[in-house]
């Protein structure tokens, strides 16, 4: 796996909108796993693709204590704001 470079505020690239993903192929699976490894190495619980300068709509999350229950969110959207 490859560790990715995480962008930090105030980098303007963090404001870019990701494009929708239409197929979860092998390349995207490798990207998601690279993001997951980067997140674990950074001791985070979540990482969006835009944070590693990838303009796609993908988020990886793992909030488990044992760090072995990853969740991959593809094309997430907010349905309701309160």
HTML snippet that shows the backbone in 3Dmol.js (N, CA, C, O; Angstrom):
<script src="https://3Dmol.org/build/3Dmol-min.js"></script>
<div id="view" style="width:600px;height:400px;position:relative"></div>
<script>
const pdb = `
ATOM      1  N   UNK A   1       0.838  -1.194   0.000  1.00  0.00           N
ATOM      2  CA  UNK A   1       0.000   0.000   0.000  1.00  0.00           C
ATOM      3  C   UNK A   1       0.873   1.244   0.000  1.00  0.00           C
ATOM      4  O   UNK A   1       2.037   1.214   0.399  1.00  0.00           O
ATOM      5  N   UNK A   2       0.289   2.313  -0.449  1.00  0.00           N
ATOM      6  CA  UNK A   2       0.997   3.578  -0.573  1.00  0.00           C
ATOM      7  C   UNK A   2       0.423   4.590   0.405  1.00  0.00           C
ATOM      8  O   UNK A   2      -0.793   4.776   0.467  1.00  0.00           O
ATOM      9  N   UNK A   3       1.286   5.239   1.164  1.00  0.00           N
ATOM     10  CA  UNK A   3       0.830   6.341   2.021  1.00  0.00           C
ATOM     11  C   UNK A   3       0.666   7.578   1.161  1.00  0.00           C
ATOM     12  O   UNK A   3       1.522   7.890   0.333  1.00  0.00           O
ATOM     13  N   UNK A   4      -0.418   8.268   1.359  1.00  0.00           N
ATOM     14  CA  UNK A   4      -0.740   9.457   0.567  1.00  0.00           C
ATOM     15  C   UNK A   4      -0.446  10.721   1.366  1.00  0.00           C
ATOM     16  O   UNK A   4      -0.466  10.706   2.597  1.00  0.00           O
ATOM     17  N   UNK A   5      -0.175  11.804   0.663  1.00  0.00           N
ATOM     18  CA  UNK A   5       0.090  13.091   1.287  1.00  0.00           C
ATOM     19  C   UNK A   5      -1.241  13.758   1.656  1.00  0.00           C
ATOM     20  O   UNK A   5      -2.103  13.951   0.799  1.00  0.00           O
ATOM     21  N   UNK A   6      -1.399  14.103   2.923  1.00  0.00           N
ATOM     22  CA  UNK A   6      -2.629  14.745   3.397  1.00  0.00           C
ATOM     23  C   UNK A   6      -2.486  16.261   3.283  1.00  0.00           C
ATOM     24  O   UNK A   6      -1.517  16.846   3.767  1.00  0.00           O
ATOM     25  N   UNK A   7      -3.464  16.880   2.638  1.00  0.00           N
ATOM     26  CA  UNK A   7      -3.507  18.338   2.532  1.00  0.00           C
ATOM     27  C   UNK A   7      -3.994  18.921   3.852  1.00  0.00           C
ATOM     28  O   UNK A   7      -4.778  18.293   4.563  1.00  0.00           O
ATOM     29  N   UNK A   8      -3.532  20.111   4.173  1.00  0.00           N
ATOM     30  CA  UNK A   8      -3.926  20.773   5.415  1.00  0.00           C
ATOM     31  C   UNK A   8      -4.477  22.164   5.120  1.00  0.00           C
ATOM     32  O   UNK A   8      -4.068  22.820   4.162  1.00  0.00           O
ATOM     33  N   UNK A   9      -5.406  22.596   5.955  1.00  0.00           N
ATOM     34  CA  UNK A   9      -5.958  23.938   5.869  1.00  0.00           C
ATOM     35  C   UNK A   9      -4.826  24.941   6.014  1.00  0.00           C
ATOM     36  O   UNK A   9      -3.984  24.766   6.894  1.00  0.00           O
ATOM     37  N   UNK A  10      -4.765  25.966   5.207  1.00  0.00           N
ATOM     38  CA  UNK A  10      -5.774  26.543   4.325  1.00  0.00           C
ATOM     39  C   UNK A  10      -5.610  26.174   2.848  1.00  0.00           C
ATOM     40  O   UNK A  10      -5.985  26.975   1.992  1.00  0.00           O
ATOM     41  N   UNK A  11      -5.088  25.043   2.521  1.00  0.00           N
ATOM     42  CA  UNK A  11      -4.902  24.642   1.123  1.00  0.00           C
ATOM     43  C   UNK A  11      -6.233  24.733   0.372  1.00  0.00           C
ATOM     44  O   UNK A  11      -7.214  24.097   0.757  1.00  0.00           O
ATOM     45  N   UNK A  12      -6.258  25.517  -0.690  1.00  0.00           N
ATOM     46  CA  UNK A  12      -7.483  25.723  -1.471  1.00  0.00           C
ATOM     47  C   UNK A  12      -7.986  24.451  -2.144  1.00  0.00           C
ATOM     48  O   UNK A  12      -9.164  24.364  -2.494  1.00  0.00           O
ATOM     49  N   UNK A  13      -7.117  23.470  -2.329  1.00  0.00           N
ATOM     50  CA  UNK A  13      -7.543  22.216  -2.948  1.00  0.00           C
ATOM     51  C   UNK A  13      -8.575  21.498  -2.081  1.00  0.00           C
ATOM     52  O   UNK A  13      -9.327  20.660  -2.577  1.00  0.00           O
ATOM     53  N   UNK A  14      -8.612  21.821  -0.794  1.00  0.00           N
ATOM     54  CA  UNK A  14      -9.593  21.210   0.098  1.00  0.00           C
ATOM     55  C   UNK A  14     -11.012  21.665  -0.217  1.00  0.00           C
ATOM     56  O   UNK A  14     -11.971  21.042   0.239  1.00  0.00           O
ATOM     57  N   UNK A  15     -11.165  22.735  -0.986  1.00  0.00           N
ATOM     58  CA  UNK A  15     -12.483  23.264  -1.346  1.00  0.00           C
ATOM     59  C   UNK A  15     -13.039  22.668  -2.636  1.00  0.00           C
ATOM     60  O   UNK A  15     -14.192  22.914  -2.991  1.00  0.00           O
ATOM     61  N   UNK A  16     -12.213  21.879  -3.340  1.00  0.00           N
ATOM     62  CA  UNK A  16     -12.685  21.326  -4.603  1.00  0.00           C
ATOM     63  C   UNK A  16     -13.795  20.308  -4.366  1.00  0.00           C
ATOM     64  O   UNK A  16     -13.805  19.606  -3.355  1.00  0.00           O
ATOM     65  N   UNK A  17     -14.719  20.240  -5.303  1.00  0.00           N
ATOM     66  CA  UNK A  17     -15.821  19.290  -5.203  1.00  0.00           C
ATOM     67  C   UNK A  17     -15.424  18.020  -5.925  1.00  0.00           C
ATOM     68  O   UNK A  17     -14.879  18.051  -7.028  1.00  0.00           O
ATOM     69  N   UNK A  18     -15.707  16.915  -5.283  1.00  0.00           N
ATOM     70  CA  UNK A  18     -15.403  15.626  -5.895  1.00  0.00           C
ATOM     71  C   UNK A  18     -16.446  15.240  -6.928  1.00  0.00           C
ATOM     72  O   UNK A  18     -17.609  15.638  -6.847  1.00  0.00           O
ATOM     73  N   UNK A  19     -16.008  14.464  -7.889  1.00  0.00           N
ATOM     74  CA  UNK A  19     -16.929  13.953  -8.910  1.00  0.00           C
ATOM     75  C   UNK A  19     -17.481  12.614  -8.446  1.00  0.00           C
ATOM     76  O   UNK A  19     -16.841  11.896  -7.678  1.00  0.00           O
ATOM     77  N   UNK A  20     -18.681  12.286  -8.923  1.00  0.00           N
ATOM     78  CA  UNK A  20     -19.314  11.024  -8.563  1.00  0.00           C
ATOM     79  C   UNK A  20     -18.510   9.844  -9.095  1.00  0.00           C
ATOM     80  O   UNK A  20     -17.879   9.917 -10.149  1.00  0.00           O
ATOM     81  N   UNK A  21     -18.554   8.776  -8.348  1.00  0.00           N
ATOM     82  CA  UNK A  21     -17.921   7.523  -8.730  1.00  0.00           C
ATOM     83  C   UNK A  21     -18.994   6.651  -9.379  1.00  0.00           C
ATOM     84  O   UNK A  21     -20.096   6.504  -8.851  1.00  0.00           O
ATOM     85  N   UNK A  22     -18.654   6.078 -10.526  1.00  0.00           N
ATOM     86  CA  UNK A  22     -19.638   5.271 -11.256  1.00  0.00           C
ATOM     87  C   UNK A  22     -19.356   3.774 -11.176  1.00  0.00           C
ATOM     88  O   UNK A  22     -20.243   2.962 -11.439  1.00  0.00           O
ATOM     89  N   UNK A  23     -18.127   3.403 -10.815  1.00  0.00           N
ATOM     90  CA  UNK A  23     -17.795   1.979 -10.695  1.00  0.00           C
ATOM     91  C   UNK A  23     -16.723   1.805  -9.633  1.00  0.00           C
ATOM     92  O   UNK A  23     -15.729   2.531  -9.609  1.00  0.00           O
ATOM     93  N   UNK A  24     -16.934   0.847  -8.768  1.00  0.00           N
ATOM     94  CA  UNK A  24     -15.935   0.538  -7.740  1.00  0.00           C
ATOM     95  C   UNK A  24     -15.071  -0.595  -8.293  1.00  0.00           C
ATOM     96  O   UNK A  24     -15.305  -1.772  -8.018  1.00  0.00           O
ATOM     97  N   UNK A  25     -14.066  -0.205  -9.079  1.00  0.00           N
ATOM     98  CA  UNK A  25     -13.193  -1.181  -9.733  1.00  0.00           C
ATOM     99  C   UNK A  25     -11.932  -1.430  -8.905  1.00  0.00           C
ATOM    100  O   UNK A  25     -11.809  -0.921  -7.791  1.00  0.00           O
ATOM    101  N   UNK A  26     -11.005  -2.204  -9.441  1.00  0.00           N
ATOM    102  CA  UNK A  26      -9.772  -2.543  -8.714  1.00  0.00           C
ATOM    103  C   UNK A  26      -8.942  -1.306  -8.390  1.00  0.00           C
ATOM    104  O   UNK A  26      -8.358  -1.212  -7.311  1.00  0.00           O
ATOM    105  N   UNK A  27      -8.889  -0.363  -9.319  1.00  0.00           N
ATOM    106  CA  UNK A  27      -8.111   0.861  -9.091  1.00  0.00           C
ATOM    107  C   UNK A  27      -8.693   1.644  -7.913  1.00  0.00           C
ATOM    108  O   UNK A  27      -7.951   2.124  -7.057  1.00  0.00           O
ATOM    109  N   UNK A  28     -10.009   1.769  -7.873  1.00  0.00           N
ATOM    110  CA  UNK A  28     -10.652   2.500  -6.776  1.00  0.00           C
ATOM    111  C   UNK A  28     -10.484   1.745  -5.460  1.00  0.00           C
ATOM    112  O   UNK A  28     -10.329   2.364  -4.407  1.00  0.00           O
ATOM    113  N   UNK A  29     -10.513   0.431  -5.511  1.00  0.00           N
ATOM    114  CA  UNK A  29     -10.291  -0.358  -4.300  1.00  0.00           C
ATOM    115  C   UNK A  29      -8.879  -0.117  -3.755  1.00  0.00           C
ATOM    116  O   UNK A  29      -8.700   0.025  -2.546  1.00  0.00           O
ATOM    117  N   UNK A  30      -7.879  -0.071  -4.637  1.00  0.00           N
ATOM    118  CA  UNK A  30      -6.508   0.228  -4.196  1.00  0.00           C
ATOM    119  C   UNK A  30      -6.440   1.627  -3.595  1.00  0.00           C
ATOM    120  O   UNK A  30      -5.798   1.834  -2.566  1.00  0.00           O
ATOM    121  N   UNK A  31      -7.098   2.579  -4.233  1.00  0.00           N
ATOM    122  CA  UNK A  31      -7.114   3.951  -3.720  1.00  0.00           C
ATOM    123  C   UNK A  31      -7.747   3.995  -2.340  1.00  0.00           C
ATOM    124  O   UNK A  31      -7.216   4.639  -1.435  1.00  0.00           O
ATOM    125  N   UNK A  32      -8.871   3.321  -2.168  1.00  0.00           N
ATOM    126  CA  UNK A  32      -9.555   3.301  -0.872  1.00  0.00           C
ATOM    127  C   UNK A  32      -8.667   2.664   0.194  1.00  0.00           C
ATOM    128  O   UNK A  32      -8.606   3.154   1.322  1.00  0.00           O
ATOM    129  N   UNK A  33      -7.992   1.593  -0.149  1.00  0.00           N
ATOM    130  CA  UNK A  33      -7.091   0.941   0.810  1.00  0.00           C
ATOM    131  C   UNK A  33      -5.883   1.813   1.130  1.00  0.00           C
ATOM    132  O   UNK A  33      -5.417   1.820   2.270  1.00  0.00           O
ATOM    133  N   UNK A  34      -5.366   2.549   0.144  1.00  0.00           N
ATOM    134  CA  UNK A  34      -4.275   3.500   0.400  1.00  0.00           C
ATOM    135  C   UNK A  34      -4.748   4.610   1.339  1.00  0.00           C
ATOM    136  O   UNK A  34      -4.022   5.021   2.244  1.00  0.00           O
ATOM    137  N   UNK A  35      -5.970   5.090   1.113  1.00  0.00           N
ATOM    138  CA  UNK A  35      -6.525   6.114   1.996  1.00  0.00           C
ATOM    139  C   UNK A  35      -6.683   5.576   3.409  1.00  0.00           C
ATOM    140  O   UNK A  35      -6.389   6.272   4.380  1.00  0.00           O
ATOM    141  N   UNK A  36      -7.144   4.343   3.522  1.00  0.00           N
ATOM    142  CA  UNK A  36      -7.323   3.727   4.835  1.00  0.00           C
ATOM    143  C   UNK A  36      -5.983   3.603   5.560  1.00  0.00           C
ATOM    144  O   UNK A  36      -5.888   3.930   6.743  1.00  0.00           O
ATOM    145  N   UNK A  37      -4.963   3.139   4.869  1.00  0.00           N
ATOM    146  CA  UNK A  37      -3.631   3.007   5.467  1.00  0.00           C
ATOM    147  C   UNK A  37      -3.090   4.374   5.881  1.00  0.00           C
ATOM    148  O   UNK A  37      -2.483   4.507   6.943  1.00  0.00           O
ATOM    149  N   UNK A  38      -3.308   5.390   5.045  1.00  0.00           N
ATOM    150  CA  UNK A  38      -2.876   6.754   5.369  1.00  0.00           C
ATOM    151  C   UNK A  38      -3.588   7.256   6.618  1.00  0.00           C
ATOM    152  O   UNK A  38      -2.971   7.868   7.490  1.00  0.00           O
ATOM    153  N   UNK A  39      -4.888   6.993   6.699  1.00  0.00           N
ATOM    154  CA  UNK A  39      -5.670   7.405   7.867  1.00  0.00           C
ATOM    155  C   UNK A  39      -5.165   6.715   9.130  1.00  0.00           C
ATOM    156  O   UNK A  39      -4.995   7.362  10.164  1.00  0.00           O
ATOM    157  N   UNK A  40      -4.924   5.408   9.056  1.00  0.00           N
ATOM    158  CA  UNK A  40      -4.427   4.674  10.223  1.00  0.00           C
ATOM    159  C   UNK A  40      -3.060   5.201  10.660  1.00  0.00           C
ATOM    160  O   UNK A  40      -2.819   5.376  11.855  1.00  0.00           O
ATOM    161  N   UNK A  41      -2.171   5.454   9.708  1.00  0.00           N
ATOM    162  CA  UNK A  41      -0.837   5.961  10.044  1.00  0.00           C
ATOM    163  C   UNK A  41      -0.905   7.340  10.685  1.00  0.00           C
ATOM    164  O   UNK A  41      -0.042   7.697  11.488  1.00  0.00           O
ATOM    165  N   UNK A  42      -1.924   8.115  10.335  1.00  0.00           N
ATOM    166  CA  UNK A  42      -2.090   9.467  10.877  1.00  0.00           C
ATOM    167  C   UNK A  42      -2.916   9.467  12.157  1.00  0.00           C
ATOM    168  O   UNK A  42      -3.200  10.522  12.724  1.00  0.00           O
ATOM    169  N   UNK A  43      -3.299   8.276  12.605  1.00  0.00           N
ATOM    170  CA  UNK A  43      -4.091   8.115  13.820  1.00  0.00           C
ATOM    171  C   UNK A  43      -5.449   8.813  13.744  1.00  0.00           C
ATOM    172  O   UNK A  43      -5.975   9.299  14.745  1.00  0.00           O
ATOM    173  N   UNK A  44      -6.007   8.850  12.517  1.00  0.00           N
ATOM    174  CA  UNK A  44      -7.315   9.458  12.314  1.00  0.00           C
ATOM    175  C   UNK A  44      -8.420   8.426  12.370  1.00  0.00           C
ATOM    176  O   UNK A  44      -8.165   7.225  12.466  1.00  0.00           O
ATOM    177  N   UNK A  45      -9.660   8.912  12.309  1.00  0.00           N
ATOM    178  CA  UNK A  45     -10.813   8.010  12.267  1.00  0.00           C
ATOM    179  C   UNK A  45     -11.572   8.134  10.952  1.00  0.00           C
ATOM    180  O   UNK A  45     -12.482   7.349  10.689  1.00  0.00           O
ATOM    181  N   UNK A  46     -11.209   9.108  10.124  1.00  0.00           N
ATOM    182  CA  UNK A  46     -11.856   9.289   8.841  1.00  0.00           C
ATOM    183  C   UNK A  46     -10.998  10.117   7.914  1.00  0.00           C
ATOM    184  O   UNK A  46     -10.200  10.942   8.358  1.00  0.00           O
ATOM    185  N   UNK A  47     -11.167   9.891   6.617  1.00  0.00           N
ATOM    186  CA  UNK A  47     -10.393  10.629   5.623  1.00  0.00           C
ATOM    187  C   UNK A  47     -11.193  10.699   4.329  1.00  0.00           C
ATOM    188  O   UNK A  47     -11.658   9.681   3.817  1.00  0.00           O
ATOM    189  N   UNK A  48     -11.345  11.914   3.809  1.00  0.00           N
ATOM    190  CA  UNK A  48     -12.025  12.111   2.528  1.00  0.00           C
ATOM    191  C   UNK A  48     -10.994  12.178   1.409  1.00  0.00           C
ATOM    192  O   UNK A  48      -9.868  12.632   1.611  1.00  0.00           O
ATOM    193  N   UNK A  49     -11.394  11.720   0.232  1.00  0.00           N
ATOM    194  CA  UNK A  49     -10.475  11.704  -0.907  1.00  0.00           C
ATOM    195  C   UNK A  49      -9.924  13.096  -1.207  1.00  0.00           C
ATOM    196  O   UNK A  49      -8.760  13.231  -1.585  1.00  0.00           O
ATOM    197  N   UNK A  50     -10.739  14.119  -1.045  1.00  0.00           N
ATOM    198  CA  UNK A  50     -10.262  15.479  -1.325  1.00  0.00           C
ATOM    199  C   UNK A  50      -9.106  15.863  -0.404  1.00  0.00           C
ATOM    200  O   UNK A  50      -8.282  16.703  -0.768  1.00  0.00           O
ATOM    201  N   UNK A  51      -9.037  15.259   0.782  1.00  0.00           N
ATOM    202  CA  UNK A  51      -7.943  15.554   1.719  1.00  0.00           C
ATOM    203  C   UNK A  51      -6.603  14.998   1.251  1.00  0.00           C
ATOM    204  O   UNK A  51      -5.549  15.411   1.736  1.00  0.00           O
ATOM    205  N   UNK A  52      -6.647  14.059   0.306  1.00  0.00           N
ATOM    206  CA  UNK A  52      -5.407  13.522  -0.262  1.00  0.00           C
ATOM    207  C   UNK A  52      -5.319  13.900  -1.741  1.00  0.00           C
ATOM    208  O   UNK A  52      -4.698  13.205  -2.545  1.00  0.00           O
ATOM    209  N   UNK A  53      -5.959  15.022  -2.074  1.00  0.00           N
ATOM    210  CA  UNK A  53      -5.897  15.637  -3.403  1.00  0.00           C
ATOM    211  C   UNK A  53      -6.460  14.737  -4.502  1.00  0.00           C
ATOM    212  O   UNK A  53      -5.949  14.716  -5.622  1.00  0.00           O
ATOM    213  N   UNK A  54      -7.507  14.001  -4.175  1.00  0.00           N
ATOM    214  CA  UNK A  54      -8.215  13.198  -5.166  1.00  0.00           C
ATOM    215  C   UNK A  54      -9.633  13.757  -5.283  1.00  0.00           C
ATOM    216  O   UNK A  54     -10.413  13.636  -4.338  1.00  0.00           O
ATOM    217  N   UNK A  55      -9.983  14.358  -6.407  1.00  0.00           N
ATOM    218  CA  UNK A  55     -11.296  15.002  -6.546  1.00  0.00           C
ATOM    219  C   UNK A  55     -12.419  14.012  -6.864  1.00  0.00           C
ATOM    220  O   UNK A  55     -13.102  14.133  -7.881  1.00  0.00           O
ATOM    221  N   UNK A  56     -12.595  13.034  -5.977  1.00  0.00           N
ATOM    222  CA  UNK A  56     -13.675  12.069  -6.122  1.00  0.00           C
ATOM    223  C   UNK A  56     -14.462  12.021  -4.811  1.00  0.00           C
ATOM    224  O   UNK A  56     -13.980  12.459  -3.766  1.00  0.00           O
ATOM    225  N   UNK A  57     -15.679  11.481  -4.886  1.00  0.00           N
ATOM    226  CA  UNK A  57     -16.552  11.444  -3.714  1.00  0.00           C
ATOM    227  C   UNK A  57     -16.396  10.103  -2.998  1.00  0.00           C
ATOM    228  O   UNK A  57     -17.181   9.175  -3.193  1.00  0.00           O
ATOM    229  N   UNK A  58     -15.361  10.032  -2.166  1.00  0.00           N
ATOM    230  CA  UNK A  58     -15.043   8.822  -1.424  1.00  0.00           C
ATOM    231  C   UNK A  58     -14.552   9.211  -0.041  1.00  0.00           C
ATOM    232  O   UNK A  58     -13.739  10.124   0.103  1.00  0.00           O
ATOM    233  N   UNK A  59     -15.045   8.518   0.975  1.00  0.00           N
ATOM    234  CA  UNK A  59     -14.616   8.723   2.359  1.00  0.00           C
ATOM    235  C   UNK A  59     -14.339   7.355   2.968  1.00  0.00           C
ATOM    236  O   UNK A  59     -15.088   6.404   2.745  1.00  0.00           O
ATOM    237  N   UNK A  60     -13.261   7.264   3.736  1.00  0.00           N
ATOM    238  CA  UNK A  60     -12.988   6.047   4.506  1.00  0.00           C
ATOM    239  C   UNK A  60     -13.083   6.395   5.982  1.00  0.00           C
ATOM    240  O   UNK A  60     -12.649   7.464   6.411  1.00  0.00           O
ATOM    241  N   UNK A  61     -13.658   5.478   6.754  1.00  0.00           N
ATOM    242  CA  UNK A  61     -13.888   5.695   8.184  1.00  0.00           C
ATOM    243  C   UNK A  61     -13.626   4.383   8.920  1.00  0.00           C
ATOM    244  O   UNK A  61     -13.922   3.304   8.408  1.00  0.00           O
ATOM    245  N   UNK A  62     -13.074   4.488  10.115  1.00  0.00           N
ATOM    246  CA  UNK A  62     -12.993   3.330  11.019  1.00  0.00           C
ATOM    247  C   UNK A  62     -12.995   3.867  12.439  1.00  0.00           C
ATOM    248  O   UNK A  62     -11.997   4.408  12.914  1.00  0.00           O
ATOM    249  N   UNK A  63     -14.131   3.710  13.114  1.00  0.00           N
ATOM    250  CA  UNK A  63     -14.257   4.212  14.484  1.00  0.00           C
ATOM    251  C   UNK A  63     -14.181   3.079  15.508  1.00  0.00           C
ATOM    252  O   UNK A  63     -14.405   3.295  16.699  1.00  0.00           O
ATOM    253  N   UNK A  64     -13.863   1.870  15.035  1.00  0.00           N
ATOM    254  CA  UNK A  64     -13.771   0.739  15.964  1.00  0.00           C
ATOM    255  C   UNK A  64     -12.523   0.865  16.829  1.00  0.00           C
ATOM    256  O   UNK A  64     -11.503   1.396  16.389  1.00  0.00           O
ATOM    257  N   UNK A  65     -12.612   0.378  18.049  1.00  0.00           N
ATOM    258  CA  UNK A  65     -11.460   0.439  18.954  1.00  0.00           C
ATOM    259  C   UNK A  65     -10.318  -0.429  18.466  1.00  0.00           C
ATOM    260  O   UNK A  65      -9.151  -0.100  18.680  1.00  0.00           O
ATOM    261  N   UNK A  66     -10.640  -1.536  17.812  1.00  0.00           N
ATOM    262  CA  UNK A  66      -9.596  -2.447  17.335  1.00  0.00           C
ATOM    263  C   UNK A  66      -9.071  -2.074  15.951  1.00  0.00           C
ATOM    264  O   UNK A  66      -8.159  -2.719  15.433  1.00  0.00           O
ATOM    265  N   UNK A  67      -9.651  -1.028  15.354  1.00  0.00           N
ATOM    266  CA  UNK A  67      -9.199  -0.525  14.045  1.00  0.00           C
ATOM    267  C   UNK A  67      -9.253  -1.618  12.973  1.00  0.00           C
ATOM    268  O   UNK A  67      -8.329  -1.756  12.172  1.00  0.00           O
ATOM    269  N   UNK A  68     -10.337  -2.389  12.967  1.00  0.00           N
ATOM    270  CA  UNK A  68     -10.475  -3.440  11.982  1.00  0.00           C
ATOM    271  C   UNK A  68     -11.884  -3.513  11.387  1.00  0.00           C
ATOM    272  O   UNK A  68     -12.303  -4.561  10.896  1.00  0.00           O
ATOM    273  N   UNK A  69     -12.612  -2.392  11.434  1.00  0.00           N
ATOM    274  CA  UNK A  69     -13.957  -2.340  10.880  1.00  0.00           C
ATOM    275  C   UNK A  69     -14.099  -1.126   9.956  1.00  0.00           C
ATOM    276  O   UNK A  69     -14.877  -0.216  10.242  1.00  0.00           O
ATOM    277  N   UNK A  70     -13.348  -1.111   8.850  1.00  0.00           N
ATOM    278  CA  UNK A  70     -13.403   0.045   7.963  1.00  0.00           C
ATOM    279  C   UNK A  70     -14.748   0.157   7.252  1.00  0.00           C
ATOM    280  O   UNK A  70     -15.414  -0.840   6.974  1.00  0.00           O
ATOM    281  N   UNK A  71     -15.120   1.382   6.972  1.00  0.00           N
ATOM    282  CA  UNK A  71     -16.334   1.698   6.237  1.00  0.00           C
ATOM    283  C   UNK A  71     -15.934   2.586   5.074  1.00  0.00           C
ATOM    284  O   UNK A  71     -15.214   3.568   5.255  1.00  0.00           O
ATOM    285  N   UNK A  72     -16.396   2.246   3.888  1.00  0.00           N
ATOM    286  CA  UNK A  72     -16.108   3.029   2.692  1.00  0.00           C
ATOM    287  C   UNK A  72     -17.406   3.681   2.230  1.00  0.00           C
ATOM    288  O   UNK A  72     -18.384   2.991   1.941  1.00  0.00           O
ATOM    289  N   UNK A  73     -17.413   5.001   2.161  1.00  0.00           N
ATOM    290  CA  UNK A  73     -18.592   5.742   1.717  1.00  0.00           C
ATOM    291  C   UNK A  73     -18.336   6.258   0.305  1.00  0.00           C
ATOM    292  O   UNK A  73     -17.428   7.058   0.080  1.00  0.00           O
ATOM    293  N   UNK A  74     -19.143   5.792  -0.638  1.00  0.00           N
ATOM    294  CA  UNK A  74     -19.007   6.176  -2.039  1.00  0.00           C
ATOM    295  C   UNK A  74     -20.178   7.086  -2.393  1.00  0.00           C
ATOM    296  O   UNK A  74     -21.335   6.727  -2.174  1.00  0.00           O
ATOM    297  N   UNK A  75     -19.881   8.254  -2.937  1.00  0.00           N
ATOM    298  CA  UNK A  75     -20.892   9.250  -3.311  1.00  0.00           C
ATOM    299  C   UNK A  75     -21.834   9.593  -2.155  1.00  0.00           C
ATOM    300  O   UNK A  75     -23.052   9.597  -2.336  1.00  0.00           O
ATOM    301  N   UNK A  76     -21.284   9.885  -0.962  1.00  0.00           N
ATOM    302  CA  UNK A  76     -22.165  10.212   0.159  1.00  0.00           C
ATOM    303  C   UNK A  76     -22.892  11.535  -0.076  1.00  0.00           C
ATOM    304  O   UNK A  76     -22.383  12.426  -0.756  1.00  0.00           O
ATOM    305  N   UNK A  77     -24.082  11.644   0.495  1.00  0.00           N
ATOM    306  CA  UNK A  77     -24.814  12.903   0.387  1.00  0.00           C
ATOM    307  C   UNK A  77     -25.610  13.129   1.670  1.00  0.00           C
ATOM    308  O   UNK A  77     -26.015  12.184   2.346  1.00  0.00           O
ATOM    309  N   UNK A  78     -25.822  14.390   1.982  1.00  0.00           N
ATOM    310  CA  UNK A  78     -26.624  14.773   3.146  1.00  0.00           C
ATOM    311  C   UNK A  78     -28.069  14.870   2.683  1.00  0.00           C
ATOM    312  O   UNK A  78     -28.385  15.636   1.772  1.00  0.00           O
ATOM    313  N   UNK A  79     -28.937  14.099   3.306  1.00  0.00           N
ATOM    314  CA  UNK A  79     -30.347  14.074   2.901  1.00  0.00           C
ATOM    315  C   UNK A  79     -31.159  15.145   3.613  1.00  0.00           C
ATOM    316  O   UNK A  79     -32.135  15.655   3.063  1.00  0.00           O
ATOM    317  N   UNK A  80     -30.760  15.489   4.839  1.00  0.00           N
ATOM    318  CA  UNK A  80     -31.529  16.436   5.614  1.00  0.00           C
ATOM    319  C   UNK A  80     -30.606  17.227   6.520  1.00  0.00           C
ATOM    320  O   UNK A  80     -29.737  16.661   7.182  1.00  0.00           O
ATOM    321  N   UNK A  81     -30.796  18.528   6.547  1.00  0.00           N
ATOM    322  CA  UNK A  81     -30.030  19.380   7.456  1.00  0.00           C
ATOM    323  C   UNK A  81     -30.955  19.817   8.568  1.00  0.00           C
ATOM    324  O   UNK A  81     -32.122  20.131   8.333  1.00  0.00           O
ATOM    325  N   UNK A  82     -30.428  19.837   9.786  1.00  0.00           N
ATOM    326  CA  UNK A  82     -31.244  20.270  10.923  1.00  0.00           C
ATOM    327  C   UNK A  82     -30.702  21.524  11.520  1.00  0.00           C
ATOM    328  O   UNK A  82     -31.262  22.038  12.489  1.00  0.00           O
TER     329      UNK A  82
END
`;
const viewer = $3Dmol.createViewer("view");
viewer.addModel(pdb, "pdb");
viewer.setStyle({}, {cartoon: {color: "spectrum"}});
viewer.zoomTo();
viewer.render();
</script>
